[in-house]
C-alpha cells in the first residue's frame, strides 16, 4: 500500500524502494516485481528497471508479454 501511495504522489524513488523491500520479503509475488520495475522507470532508472525484468524472466522464462513490455520501456518516456 505504501508503494502505491508513493506512486500516486509521484515519489517514484521511494516507491521503488518500497517495492524492492516487498520483493525481498516475498520473492514469489511476481506482481511486486512489475510494480518495482514500473517505479524504477518513472524514477528515471531505466537500467535498473530492465534488470528487474531480467529477474522476472528468470522466474517466468521469456514470454511474449514480457518482451513487449520491455520494448515499451525502451520506446516510452515515463510520465511524471
C-alpha positions, 0 to 999 in steps of 0.5 A: 500500500505504501508503494502505491501511495508513493506512486500516486504522489509521484515519489517514484524513488521511494516507491521503488524502494518500497517495492524492492523491500516487498520483493525481498520479503516475498520473492514469489509475488511476481506482481511486486516485481512489475510494480518495482520495475514500473517505479524504477522507470518513472524514477528515471532508472531505466537500467535498473528497471530492465534488470528487474525484468531480467529477474522476472524472466528468470522466474517466468522464462521469456514470454511474449508479454514480457518482451513487449513490455520491455520494448515499451520501456525502451520506446516510452518516456515515463510520465511524471 
